[in-house]
Amino acid sequence: MPLDAYITSKACVQPELSQNLKRSTCQCVVLIYYNLDQVHFGKFRNVMIANNPIMRAYGNGEFLGVSKDVCCVEGVFPKNQNIGILQFDHVEEATKCIDSRPDLREPHNYGGYDLFILPLCSPSQSWPGYRFIQIDVYEPKNSEVFTKYVNALVPIVTRHGGHVIAGTTQTGYFMGMRRMSFFFVVQWRSREAFFDCNSEADSVFCPPKPPPPPPEDPNIVTRDDRCARSGIKQCACKSQKVSELNL
């Protein structure tokens, strides 16, 4: 089953420990970023399918699919990368499974670039019904500000029909140490719902700046102009309201 993914990367704010969303499930997903220059789509898929029986033995693991259409909405996502996704009943079982399989643990076997094991905050919905997945990656710097942001974002996502399944910094370390990141993952039924939600979120969190003031009219004379013309270097009057001038 192919998955479409929306990737956004926002350098928002980094706490010493950011606020993870409260969990109501033990499920987790495994996001595998792989390089299309090193391995083609078919080989990656075949490696995952070959490991499906092993995954099922570890907490009902399952290969859900590969994204064929990665749309980078904000930030940078390399064009030669793609994403595969697995799902397990438990983080511990997912970790054991990846650890036990060299062809999964060693990225050169499938062009792996990075791997994240994300504990879910709520059970995932049927993937055929929710065919689109949004992945936001944040590097928070202020815990209080970031927590307020996430708490305000979740209701907006829900109102537009999105299903939030992850909001966590607990991403595991399989392919080298990395800076702490907060992953926010949402399932969507359609692209349109995602873009509608994204537009509302932008209007709330990134309101447009007020227009710049109009340029000064050279035909309007102020007190400063009168002082300058009179040879006075510093004007004693403080107000510059044109209506107070006696011309």
GROMACS elastic network, one bead per residue, 0.5 to 0.9 nm:
[ bonds ]
;  ai    aj funct       b0    kb
    1    64     6  0.65720   500
    1    65     6  0.51012   500
    1    66     6  0.73617   500
    1   127     6  0.85186   500
    1   128     6  0.76222   500
    1   131     6  0.87518   500
    2    64     6  0.80251   500
    2    65     6  0.51616   500
    2    66     6  0.52405   500
    2    67     6  0.56227   500
    2    68     6  0.65744   500
    2   131     6  0.78474   500
    3    64     6  0.81460   500
    3    65     6  0.59778   500
    3    66     6  0.54888   500
    3    68     6  0.65985   500
    3    69     6  0.76976   500
    3    83     6  0.88345   500
    3    84     6  0.83407   500
    3    85     6  0.85263   500
    3   127     6  0.84786   500
    3   131     6  0.57694   500
    3   132     6  0.61053   500
    3   133     6  0.73208   500
    4    66     6  0.79165   500
    4    68     6  0.60707   500
    4    69     6  0.51383   500
    4    70     6  0.62095   500
    4    71     6  0.82029   500
    4   131     6  0.65726   500
    4   133     6  0.63162   500
    4   134     6  0.86402   500
    5    67     6  0.60446   500
    5    68     6  0.80668   500
    5    69     6  0.64102   500
    5    71     6  0.65167   500
    5    72     6  0.86361   500
    5    83     6  0.79598   500
    5   131     6  0.87953   500
    5   132     6  0.58357   500
    5   134     6  0.57716   500
    5   135     6  0.72042   500
    6    69     6  0.83012   500
    6    70     6  0.57508   500
    6    72     6  0.60013   500
    6    73     6  0.68934   500
    6   132     6  0.75993   500
    6   133     6  0.61538   500
    6   135     6  0.59760   500
    6   136     6  0.81681   500
    6   194     6  0.89566   500
    7    70     6  0.69248   500
    7    71     6  0.62247   500
    7    73     6  0.63277   500
    7    74     6  0.74781   500
    7    75     6  0.83669   500
    7    76     6  0.87088   500
    7    77     6  0.74049   500
    7   133     6  0.85934   500
    7   134     6  0.60952   500
    7   136     6  0.59776   500
    7   137     6  0.78992   500
    8    71     6  0.85391   500
    8    72     6  0.58304   500
    8    73     6  0.53736   500
    8    75     6  0.59325   500
    8    76     6  0.78249   500
    8    77     6  0.82635   500
    8   134     6  0.78463   500
    8   135     6  0.63001   500
    8   137     6  0.64083   500
    8   138     6  0.87153   500
    9    72     6  0.83392   500
    9    73     6  0.82312   500
    9    74     6  0.58394   500
    9    76     6  0.68078   500
    9    77     6  0.82298   500
    9   135     6  0.83517   500
    9   136     6  0.57255   500
    9   138     6  0.61897   500
    9   139     6  0.87071   500
   10    13     6  0.88181   500
   10    74     6  0.69996   500
   10    75     6  0.63698   500
   10   136     6  0.72291   500
   10   137     6  0.62621   500
   10   138     6  0.51652   500
   10   139     6  0.72437   500
   11    14     6  0.85239   500
   11    75     6  0.84880   500
   11   137     6  0.81681   500
   11   138     6  0.55936   500
   11   139     6  0.53606   500
   11   140     6  0.70365   500
   11   141     6  0.88512   500
   12   138     6  0.60267   500
   12   139     6  0.60222   500
   12   140     6  0.54172   500
   12   141     6  0.71018   500
   12   142     6  0.86442   500
   12   146     6  0.75686   500
   13   138     6  0.73239   500
   13   139     6  0.57263   500
   13   142     6  0.50919   500
   13   143     6  0.73540   500
   13   145     6  0.74883   500
   13   146     6  0.61091   500
   14    17     6  0.78588   500
   14    18     6  0.71358   500
   14   138     6  0.80285   500
   14   139     6  0.51042   500
   14   142     6  0.51624   500
   14   143     6  0.66567   500
   14   146     6  0.79158   500
   14   180     6  0.79728   500
   14   181     6  0.80944   500
   14   182     6  0.88231   500
   15    18     6  0.51662   500
   15    19     6  0.85727   500
   15   139     6  0.83495   500
   15   140     6  0.53431   500
   15   144     6  0.80611   500
   15   146     6  0.79972   500
   16   140     6  0.84688   500
   16   141     6  0.74224   500
   16   142     6  0.79300   500
   16   143     6  0.72448   500
   16   180     6  0.87283   500
   17    20     6  0.87791   500
   17   140     6  0.87554   500
   17   143     6  0.69739   500
   17   169     6  0.80016   500
   17   180     6  0.84285   500
   18   140     6  0.69598   500
   18   141     6  0.84818   500
   18   142     6  0.80351   500
   18   143     6  0.53203   500
   18   144     6  0.84605   500
   18   146     6  0.74483   500
   18   147     6  0.73435   500
   18   168     6  0.80808   500
   18   169     6  0.69727   500
   18   180     6  0.89967   500
   18   181     6  0.88124   500
   18   182     6  0.73730   500
   19    22     6  0.89770   500
   19   143     6  0.69116   500
   19   144     6  0.85873   500
   19   146     6  0.78685   500
   19   147     6  0.59152   500
   19   150     6  0.87551   500
   19   167     6  0.84163   500
   19   168     6  0.74905   500
   19   169     6  0.81296   500
   19   182     6  0.87977   500
   20    23     6  0.84976   500
   20   121     6  0.86093   500
   20   147     6  0.86425   500
   20   166     6  0.86475   500
   20   167     6  0.56608   500
   20   169     6  0.66532   500
   20   170     6  0.83528   500
   20   182     6  0.81584   500
   21   120     6  0.89175   500
   21   121     6  0.61595   500
   21   150     6  0.87630   500
   21   151     6  0.89563   500
   21   166     6  0.72721   500
   21   167     6  0.52179   500
   21   168     6  0.64866   500
   22   121     6  0.58978   500
   22   122     6  0.85094   500
   22   167     6  0.84583   500
   23    26     6  0.77371   500
   23   119     6  0.82438   500
   23   120     6  0.66875   500
   23   122     6  0.61225   500
   23   166     6  0.85498   500
   24   120     6  0.80640   500
   24   121     6  0.56567   500
   24   122     6  0.52602   500
   24   123     6  0.74569   500
   25    28     6  0.85038   500
   25    89     6  0.86130   500
   25    90     6  0.88562   500
   25   119     6  0.84505   500
   25   120     6  0.65836   500
   25   121     6  0.61875   500
   25   122     6  0.54688   500
   25   123     6  0.58285   500
   26    88     6  0.87383   500
   26    89     6  0.60402   500
   26    90     6  0.52225   500
   26    91     6  0.71948   500
   26   119     6  0.70548   500
   26   120     6  0.69324   500
   26   121     6  0.81350   500
   26   122     6  0.84503   500
   26   123     6  0.81489   500
   27    87     6  0.73939   500
   27    88     6  0.58124   500
   27    90     6  0.50660   500
   27    91     6  0.68671   500
   27   118     6  0.87888   500
   27   119     6  0.62204   500
   27   120     6  0.56005   500
   27   121     6  0.81867   500
   27   122     6  0.79439   500
   27   123     6  0.65621   500
   27   124     6  0.81184   500
   28    86     6  0.85118   500
   28    87     6  0.58764   500
   28    88     6  0.54540   500
   28    89     6  0.63183   500
   28    90     6  0.60364   500
   28    91     6  0.57002   500
   28    94     6  0.78269   500
   28   117     6  0.67748   500
   28   118     6  0.54050   500
   28   120     6  0.50171   500
   28   121     6  0.86745   500
   28   123     6  0.86798   500
   28   124     6  0.89714   500
   28   166     6  0.86194   500
   29    85     6  0.67589   500
   29    86     6  0.55253   500
   29    88     6  0.62705   500
   29    89     6  0.87564   500
   29    91     6  0.82556   500
   29    94     6  0.84239   500
   29   116     6  0.81734   500
   29   117     6  0.59157   500
   29   118     6  0.53803   500
   29   119     6  0.66512   500
   29   120     6  0.71250   500
   30    84     6  0.81260   500
   30    85     6  0.55563   500
   30    87     6  0.61165   500
   30    88     6  0.79913   500
   30    94     6  0.78024   500
   30   115     6  0.69858   500
   30   116     6  0.55757   500
   30   118     6  0.62107   500
   30   119     6  0.88420   500
   31    83     6  0.66765   500
   31    84     6  0.59789   500
   31    86     6  0.67210   500
   31    87     6  0.89814   500
   31   114     6  0.81508   500
   31   115     6  0.56803   500
   31   116     6  0.51443   500
   31   117     6  0.65218   500
   31   118     6  0.77690   500
   32    82     6  0.82490   500
   32    83     6  0.55132   500
   32    84     6  0.50739   500
   32    85     6  0.62265   500
   32    86     6  0.82015   500
   32   112     6  0.67618   500
   32   113     6  0.75281   500
   32   114     6  0.59408   500
   32   116     6  0.65884   500
   32   117     6  0.88469   500
   33    81     6  0.65536   500
   33    82     6  0.57513   500
   33    84     6  0.65969   500
   33    85     6  0.89422   500
   33   111     6  0.85106   500
   33   112     6  0.59381   500
   33   113     6  0.53444   500
   33   114     6  0.50381   500
   33   115     6  0.61808   500
   33   116     6  0.85783   500
   34    37     6  0.89788   500
   34    38     6  0.82251   500
   34    39     6  0.79540   500
   34    44     6  0.83273   500
   34    80     6  0.85461   500
   34    81     6  0.55776   500
   34    82     6  0.54987   500
   34    83     6  0.62428   500
   34    84     6  0.77467   500
   34   107     6  0.81468   500
   34   110     6  0.71855   500
   34   111     6  0.51189   500
   34   114     6  0.68876   500
   34   115     6  0.86827   500
   35    38     6  0.55270   500
   35    39     6  0.64923   500
   35    40     6  0.82446   500
   35    80     6  0.58945   500
   35    82     6  0.64961   500
   35    83     6  0.89282   500
   35   110     6  0.83543   500
   35   111     6  0.51637   500
   35   112     6  0.62429   500
   35   113     6  0.62259   500
   36    39     6  0.51720   500
   36    40     6  0.53785   500
   36    41     6  0.69982   500
   36    79     6  0.88762   500
   36    80     6  0.53054   500
   36    81     6  0.56553   500
   36    82     6  0.67914   500
   36   111     6  0.71648   500
   37    40     6  0.71684   500
   37    80     6  0.63931   500
   37    81     6  0.81184   500
   37   111     6  0.79637   500
   38   108     6  0.81481   500
   38   110     6  0.77169   500
   38   111     6  0.51358   500
   38   112     6  0.85887   500
   39    42     6  0.82062   500
   39    43     6  0.63681   500
   39    44     6  0.66466   500
   39   108     6  0.89339   500
   39   109     6  0.86075   500
   39   110     6  0.60847   500
   39   111     6  0.52954   500
   39   112     6  0.87458   500
   40    43     6  0.56446   500
   40    44     6  0.65948   500
   40    45     6  0.88687   500
   40   110     6  0.87217   500
   40   111     6  0.85225   500
   41    44     6  0.54316   500
   41    45     6  0.62813   500
   41    46     6  0.87339   500
   41    66     6  0.82345   500
   41    68     6  0.87782   500
   41    82     6  0.85017   500
   42    45     6  0.51391   500
   42    46     6  0.60987   500
   42    47     6  0.86959   500
   43    46     6  0.50410   500
   43    47     6  0.62329   500
   43    48     6  0.87282   500
   43   110     6  0.71596   500
   44    47     6  0.52594   500
   44    48     6  0.64568   500
   44    49     6  0.87798   500
   44    66     6  0.88133   500
   44    84     6  0.84541   500
   44   109     6  0.86444   500
   44   110     6  0.54094   500
   44   111     6  0.76677   500
   44   112     6  0.89875   500
   45    48     6  0.52170   500
   45    49     6  0.61711   500
   45    50     6  0.85911   500
   45    63     6  0.88864   500
   45    65     6  0.78007   500
   45    66     6  0.73642   500
   45    84     6  0.83034   500
   45   110     6  0.89438   500
   46    49     6  0.50844   500
   46    50     6  0.60202   500
   46    51     6  0.86295   500
   47    50     6  0.52287   500
   47    51     6  0.64799   500
   47    52     6  0.89520   500
   47   103     6  0.77844   500
   47   104     6  0.82899   500
   47   109     6  0.83430   500
   47   110     6  0.70930   500
   48    51     6  0.51879   500
   48    52     6  0.63674   500
   48    63     6  0.63932   500
   48    65     6  0.89485   500
   48    84     6  0.89037   500
   48    86     6  0.88471   500
   48   104     6  0.82430   500
   49    52     6  0.50882   500
   49    53     6  0.82211   500
   49    62     6  0.89520   500
   49    63     6  0.68743   500
   50    53     6  0.73008   500
   50    54     6  0.84104   500
   51    54     6  0.52858   500
   51    55     6  0.61898   500
   51    56     6  0.87751   500
   51    63     6  0.85052   500
   51   101     6  0.85462   500
   51   103     6  0.88310   500
   51   104     6  0.84920   500
   52    56     6  0.61980   500
   52    57     6  0.87513   500
   52    61     6  0.73098   500
   52    62     6  0.61289   500
   52    63     6  0.64675   500
   53    56     6  0.52362   500
   53    57     6  0.65605   500
   53    61     6  0.84842   500
   53    62     6  0.85903   500
   54    57     6  0.52338   500
   54    58     6  0.67366   500
   54    61     6  0.79230   500
   54    97     6  0.74905   500
   54   101     6  0.87257   500
   55    58     6  0.51612   500
   55    59     6  0.73186   500
   55    60     6  0.64488   500
   55    62     6  0.60331   500
   55    63     6  0.80588   500
   55    86     6  0.89811   500
   55    88     6  0.79905   500
   55    93     6  0.88743   500
   55    94     6  0.79681   500
   55    97     6  0.64582   500
   55    98     6  0.87550   500
   56    59     6  0.62369   500
   56    62     6  0.62760   500
   56    88     6  0.83403   500
   57    60     6  0.60862   500
   57    61     6  0.70953   500
   57    97     6  0.85731   500
   58    61     6  0.58801   500
   58    88     6  0.76393   500
   58    89     6  0.84445   500
   58    90     6  0.86592   500
   58    93     6  0.52383   500
   58    94     6  0.67318   500
   58    96     6  0.74868   500
   58    97     6  0.60298   500
   59    88     6  0.56502   500
   59    89     6  0.50613   500
   59    90     6  0.61516   500
   59    91     6  0.88144   500
   59    92     6  0.86220   500
   59    93     6  0.54369   500
   59    94     6  0.72136   500
   59    97     6  0.88877   500
   60    87     6  0.80762   500
   60    88     6  0.57704   500
   60    89     6  0.60914   500
   60    90     6  0.87690   500
   60    93     6  0.87535   500
   61    86     6  0.70056   500
   61    87     6  0.55141   500
   61    89     6  0.68771   500
   61    90     6  0.88774   500
   61    93     6  0.82244   500
   61    94     6  0.72214   500
   61    97     6  0.85450   500
   62    85     6  0.87740   500
   62    86     6  0.55450   500
   62    87     6  0.52979   500
   62    88     6  0.65604   500
   63    66     6  0.87341   500
   63    84     6  0.81359   500
   63    85     6  0.63958   500
   63    87     6  0.66303   500
   64    84     6  0.78030   500
   64    85     6  0.56923   500
   64    86     6  0.54113   500
   64    87     6  0.69080   500
   64   127     6  0.78965   500
   65    83     6  0.87895   500
   65    84     6  0.59261   500
   65    85     6  0.58306   500
   65    86     6  0.74366   500
   66    82     6  0.76653   500
   66    83     6  0.58981   500
   66    85     6  0.64062   500
   67    70     6  0.65767   500
   67    82     6  0.65262   500
   67    83     6  0.55971   500
   67    84     6  0.63323   500
   67    85     6  0.83396   500
   68    82     6  0.74314   500
   68    83     6  0.83083   500
   69    82     6  0.84415   500
   70    77     6  0.86875   500
   70    79     6  0.86943   500
   70    81     6  0.88321   500
   70    82     6  0.71826   500
   70    83     6  0.81468   500
   71    77     6  0.86553   500
   72    75     6  0.70073   500
   72    76     6  0.68950   500
   72    77     6  0.61940   500
   73    76     6  0.86694   500
   74    77     6  0.88101   500
   77    80     6  0.87446   500
   77    81     6  0.76661   500
   78    81     6  0.56776   500
   78    82     6  0.87133   500
   79    82     6  0.81112   500
   81   113     6  0.82549   500
   87    90     6  0.88623   500
   87    94     6  0.80705   500
   88    91     6  0.70089   500
   88    93     6  0.70984   500
   88    94     6  0.59093   500
   89    92     6  0.88777   500
   89    93     6  0.74112   500
   89    94     6  0.79601   500
   90    93     6  0.52894   500
   90    94     6  0.63560   500
   90    95     6  0.87144   500
   90   119     6  0.79589   500
   91    94     6  0.50936   500
   91    95     6  0.61552   500
   91    96     6  0.86460   500
   91   117     6  0.71248   500
   91   118     6  0.76700   500
   91   119     6  0.62973   500
   92    95     6  0.51250   500
   92    96     6  0.62230   500
   92    97     6  0.86185   500
   93    96     6  0.50694   500
   93    97     6  0.60745   500
   93    98     6  0.86444   500
   94    97     6  0.51027   500
   94    98     6  0.62237   500
   94    99     6  0.84677   500
   94   117     6  0.75671   500
   95    98     6  0.53180   500
   95    99     6  0.60116   500
   95   100     6  0.85487   500
   95   117     6  0.77287   500
   95   172     6  0.85167   500
   96    99     6  0.50258   500
   96   100     6  0.60155   500
   96   101     6  0.87618   500
   97   100     6  0.52211   500
   97   101     6  0.64549   500
   97   104     6  0.85670   500
   97   105     6  0.89963   500
   98   101     6  0.55388   500
   98   102     6  0.77501   500
   98   103     6  0.87114   500
   98   104     6  0.57536   500
   98   105     6  0.54885   500
   98   174     6  0.88179   500
   99   102     6  0.72509   500
   99   104     6  0.78545   500
   99   105     6  0.59491   500
   99   174     6  0.87586   500
  100   104     6  0.83402   500
  100   105     6  0.76791   500
  101   104     6  0.53249   500
  101   105     6  0.59450   500
  101   106     6  0.83429   500
  102   106     6  0.54640   500
  102   107     6  0.87390   500
  102   109     6  0.83016   500
  103   106     6  0.56808   500
  103   107     6  0.74409   500
  103   108     6  0.82293   500
  103   109     6  0.54954   500
  103   110     6  0.75081   500
  104   107     6  0.67292   500
  104   109     6  0.72889   500
  104   110     6  0.77247   500
  104   112     6  0.85991   500
  105   109     6  0.86241   500
  105   174     6  0.74398   500
  105   175     6  0.84240   500
  106   109     6  0.61296   500
  106   110     6  0.81331   500
  106   112     6  0.77353   500
  106   175     6  0.85186   500
  107   110     6  0.57574   500
  107   111     6  0.55553   500
  107   113     6  0.65795   500
  107   114     6  0.79862   500
  107   115     6  0.89454   500
  107   175     6  0.80752   500
  108   111     6  0.50309   500
  108   112     6  0.62220   500
  108   113     6  0.86089   500
  109   112     6  0.74563   500
  112   115     6  0.74965   500
  112   175     6  0.89724   500
  113   175     6  0.77906   500
  114   174     6  0.78403   500
  114   175     6  0.59854   500
  114   176     6  0.86347   500
  115   171     6  0.86302   500
  115   172     6  0.82530   500
  115   173     6  0.78048   500
  115   174     6  0.64352   500
  115   175     6  0.66437   500
  116   170     6  0.89294   500
  116   171     6  0.52268   500
  116   172     6  0.60133   500
  116   173     6  0.72812   500
  116   174     6  0.76096   500
  116   175     6  0.89354   500
  117   170     6  0.78162   500
  117   171     6  0.51129   500
  117   172     6  0.56577   500
  117   173     6  0.83952   500
  117   174     6  0.89565   500
  118   166     6  0.71122   500
  118   167     6  0.85355   500
  118   168     6  0.71232   500
  118   169     6  0.82462   500
  118   170     6  0.65036   500
  118   171     6  0.51801   500
  118   172     6  0.76221   500
  118   183     6  0.79269   500
  119   165     6  0.87600   500
  119   166     6  0.67263   500
  119   167     6  0.83971   500
  119   168     6  0.72596   500
  119   170     6  0.71638   500
  119   171     6  0.77078   500
  120   123     6  0.67196   500
  120   124     6  0.78446   500
  120   164     6  0.88684   500
  120   165     6  0.53303   500
  120   167     6  0.74338   500
  120   168     6  0.81111   500
  120   185     6  0.87865   500
  121   164     6  0.77553   500
  121   165     6  0.53959   500
  121   166     6  0.50288   500
  121   167     6  0.67476   500
  121   168     6  0.82512   500
  122   163     6  0.86989   500
  122   164     6  0.72278   500
  122   165     6  0.50419   500
  122   166     6  0.71156   500
  123   165     6  0.65268   500
  124   127     6  0.77843   500
  124   163     6  0.79941   500
  124   164     6  0.84800   500
  124   165     6  0.60491   500
  124   187     6  0.78940   500
  125   128     6  0.87873   500
  125   129     6  0.75447   500
  125   130     6  0.68719   500
  125   163     6  0.78558   500
  125   165     6  0.87550   500
  125   187     6  0.77876   500
  126   129     6  0.53478   500
  126   130     6  0.62201   500
  126   131     6  0.85568   500
  127   131     6  0.55545   500
  127   132     6  0.82835   500
  127   187     6  0.83089   500
  128   131     6  0.54790   500
  128   189     6  0.89118   500
  129   132     6  0.89223   500
  129   188     6  0.84355   500
  129   189     6  0.62257   500
  130   133     6  0.76221   500
  130   163     6  0.87466   500
  130   187     6  0.57368   500
  130   188     6  0.50841   500
  130   190     6  0.76071   500
  131   187     6  0.74194   500
  131   188     6  0.65779   500
  131   189     6  0.59322   500
  131   190     6  0.74376   500
  132   186     6  0.84365   500
  132   187     6  0.58988   500
  132   189     6  0.61996   500
  132   190     6  0.65759   500
  132   191     6  0.71565   500
  132   194     6  0.88590   500
  133   185     6  0.70182   500
  133   186     6  0.57291   500
  133   188     6  0.59878   500
  133   189     6  0.87925   500
  134   184     6  0.79251   500
  134   185     6  0.55413   500
  134   186     6  0.50270   500
  134   187     6  0.63612   500
  134   188     6  0.74778   500
  134   194     6  0.80621   500
  135   183     6  0.68690   500
  135   184     6  0.58785   500
  135   186     6  0.67513   500
  136   182     6  0.80247   500
  136   183     6  0.57764   500
  136   185     6  0.63778   500
  136   186     6  0.86586   500
  137   181     6  0.64390   500
  137   182     6  0.57386   500
  137   184     6  0.64970   500
  137   185     6  0.87835   500
  138   180     6  0.88244   500
  138   181     6  0.55407   500
  138   183     6  0.65231   500
  138   184     6  0.80535   500
  139   179     6  0.79059   500
  139   180     6  0.66786   500
  139   182     6  0.62668   500
  140   143     6  0.69524   500
  140   145     6  0.89029   500
  140   146     6  0.65394   500
  140   180     6  0.82503   500
  140   181     6  0.71945   500
  140   182     6  0.72027   500
  141   145     6  0.85898   500
  141   146     6  0.78231   500
  142   145     6  0.55513   500
  142   146     6  0.60277   500
  142   147     6  0.85336   500
  143   146     6  0.51774   500
  143   147     6  0.59781   500
  143   148     6  0.86343   500
  144   147     6  0.52710   500
  144   148     6  0.63978   500
  144   149     6  0.87121   500
  145   148     6  0.52998   500
  145   149     6  0.62717   500
  145   150     6  0.88775   500
  146   150     6  0.62530   500
  146   151     6  0.85700   500
  147   150     6  0.52531   500
  147   151     6  0.60914   500
  147   152     6  0.85597   500
  148   151     6  0.51521   500
  148   152     6  0.61587   500
  148   153     6  0.85548   500
  149   152     6  0.52385   500
  149   153     6  0.60955   500
  149   154     6  0.88557   500
  149   205     6  0.81534   500
  150   154     6  0.62063   500
  150   167     6  0.86314   500
  150   184     6  0.88939   500
  151   154     6  0.57142   500
  151   155     6  0.74863   500
  152   155     6  0.62325   500
  152   156     6  0.71116   500
  153   156     6  0.52974   500
  153   157     6  0.63715   500
  153   158     6  0.88007   500
  153   201     6  0.70833   500
  154   157     6  0.51793   500
  154   158     6  0.62147   500
  154   159     6  0.86254   500
  154   162     6  0.89965   500
  154   164     6  0.73261   500
  155   158     6  0.50233   500
  155   159     6  0.59907   500
  155   160     6  0.86896   500
  156   159     6  0.51683   500
  156   160     6  0.65332   500
  156   161     6  0.89808   500
  156   162     6  0.86766   500
  156   197     6  0.67291   500
  156   200     6  0.77063   500
  156   201     6  0.70976   500
  157   160     6  0.53915   500
  157   161     6  0.66002   500
  157   162     6  0.51446   500
  157   163     6  0.73541   500
  157   164     6  0.75503   500
  157   186     6  0.81828   500
  157   194     6  0.82389   500
  157   197     6  0.61262   500
  157   198     6  0.84620   500
  157   201     6  0.85588   500
  158   161     6  0.51423   500
  158   162     6  0.50041   500
  158   163     6  0.63000   500
  158   164     6  0.75321   500
  159   162     6  0.73232   500
  159   197     6  0.82964   500
  160   193     6  0.60458   500
  160   194     6  0.75686   500
  160   196     6  0.73747   500
  160   197     6  0.58823   500
  161   187     6  0.89300   500
  161   188     6  0.70650   500
  161   189     6  0.77660   500
  161   193     6  0.69255   500
  161   194     6  0.85162   500
  161   197     6  0.88228   500
  162   186     6  0.61880   500
  162   187     6  0.57781   500
  162   188     6  0.51147   500
  162   189     6  0.75925   500
  162   193     6  0.76429   500
  162   194     6  0.74442   500
  162   197     6  0.85067   500
  163   185     6  0.85997   500
  163   186     6  0.53723   500
  163   187     6  0.50260   500
  163   188     6  0.66106   500
  164   167     6  0.78382   500
  164   184     6  0.77349   500
  164   185     6  0.60824   500
  164   187     6  0.64289   500
  165   184     6  0.79521   500
  165   185     6  0.57812   500
  165   186     6  0.56854   500
  165   187     6  0.71426   500
  166   183     6  0.69457   500
  166   184     6  0.54846   500
  166   186     6  0.70731   500
  167   182     6  0.67767   500
  167   183     6  0.54697   500
  167   185     6  0.65059   500
  168   171     6  0.73014   500
  168   181     6  0.81943   500
  168   182     6  0.53747   500
  168   183     6  0.54295   500
  168   184     6  0.68445   500
  169   172     6  0.88114   500
  169   180     6  0.65589   500
  169   181     6  0.55777   500
  169   183     6  0.63287   500
  170   180     6  0.85923   500
  170   181     6  0.84476   500
  170   182     6  0.79951   500
  170   183     6  0.86206   500
  171   180     6  0.86303   500
  171   181     6  0.80047   500
  171   182     6  0.83812   500
  171   183     6  0.80210   500
  173   176     6  0.60347   500
  173   177     6  0.60246   500
  173   178     6  0.76911   500
  174   177     6  0.79679   500
  175   178     6  0.88454   500
  178   181     6  0.82681   500
  188   191     6  0.72951   500
  188   193     6  0.71939   500
  188   194     6  0.67100   500
  189   192     6  0.87641   500
  189   193     6  0.74149   500
  189   194     6  0.85276   500
  190   193     6  0.55748   500
  190   194     6  0.67994   500
  191   194     6  0.51882   500
  191   195     6  0.63330   500
  191   196     6  0.86715   500
  192   195     6  0.52443   500
  192   196     6  0.61232   500
  192   197     6  0.85883   500
  193   196     6  0.51628   500
  193   197     6  0.61954   500
  193   198     6  0.85893   500
  194   197     6  0.51662   500
  194   198     6  0.61051   500
  194   199     6  0.86557   500
  195   199     6  0.60965   500
  195   200     6  0.86727   500
  196   199     6  0.52174   500
  196   200     6  0.64592   500
  196   201     6  0.87479   500
  197   200     6  0.52341   500
  197   201     6  0.61593   500
  197   202     6  0.86107   500
  198   201     6  0.50851   500
  198   202     6  0.61267   500
  198   203     6  0.86557   500
  199   202     6  0.51874   500
  199   203     6  0.63256   500
  199   204     6  0.87903   500
  200   203     6  0.51008   500
  200   204     6  0.62879   500
  200   205     6  0.86813   500
  201   204     6  0.51049   500
  201   205     6  0.59554   500
  201   206     6  0.76923   500
  202   205     6  0.53229   500
  202   207     6  0.67633   500
  203   206     6  0.55011   500
  203   208     6  0.73782   500
  204   207     6  0.59275   500
  206   209     6  0.86632   500
  208   211     6  0.87653   500
  209   212     6  0.86357   500
  210   213     6  0.88364   500
  211   214     6  0.86114   500
  212   215     6  0.87624   500
  213   216     6  0.86387   500
  214   217     6  0.86110   500
  215   218     6  0.89714   500
  216   219     6  0.86745   500
  216   220     6  0.79702   500
  217   220     6  0.56777   500
  217   221     6  0.87547   500
  218   221     6  0.74517   500
  220   242     6  0.77810   500
  221   224     6  0.81451   500
  221   225     6  0.60478   500
  221   226     6  0.73000   500
  221   242     6  0.73738   500
  221   245     6  0.87331   500
  221   247     6  0.89006   500
  222   225     6  0.52095   500
  222   226     6  0.65459   500
  222   227     6  0.88139   500
  222   240     6  0.61865   500
  222   241     6  0.73912   500
  222   242     6  0.59767   500
  222   245     6  0.74299   500
  223   226     6  0.50255   500
  223   227     6  0.61489   500
  223   228     6  0.85299   500
  223   235     6  0.78605   500
  223   237     6  0.78554   500
  223   238     6  0.89802   500
  223   239     6  0.80515   500
  223   240     6  0.60751   500
  223   241     6  0.82630   500
  223   242     6  0.78716   500
  223   245     6  0.70729   500
  224   227     6  0.50885   500
  224   228     6  0.60780   500
  224   229     6  0.85702   500
  224   234     6  0.84408   500
  224   235     6  0.67536   500
  224   237     6  0.88884   500
  224   240     6  0.74935   500
  225   228     6  0.51182   500
  225   229     6  0.61639   500
  225   230     6  0.86165   500
  226   229     6  0.51607   500
  226   230     6  0.62009   500
  226   231     6  0.87522   500
  226   232     6  0.86402   500
  227   230     6  0.50620   500
  227   231     6  0.63092   500
  227   232     6  0.50601   500
  227   233     6  0.72005   500
  227   234     6  0.74450   500
  227   235     6  0.60984   500
  228   231     6  0.51857   500
  228   232     6  0.56183   500
  228   233     6  0.65853   500
  228   234     6  0.82961   500
  228   235     6  0.84893   500
  229   232     6  0.75383   500
  230   233     6  0.88260   500
  232   235     6  0.65751   500
  234   237     6  0.89969   500
  235   238     6  0.75883   500
  237   240     6  0.80590   500
  239   242     6  0.88128   500
  239   244     6  0.81994   500
  240   243     6  0.87341   500
  240   244     6  0.79037   500
  240   245     6  0.84705   500
  241   244     6  0.57013   500
  241   245     6  0.73239   500
  242   245     6  0.54944   500
  242   246     6  0.89484   500
  243   246     6  0.82933   500
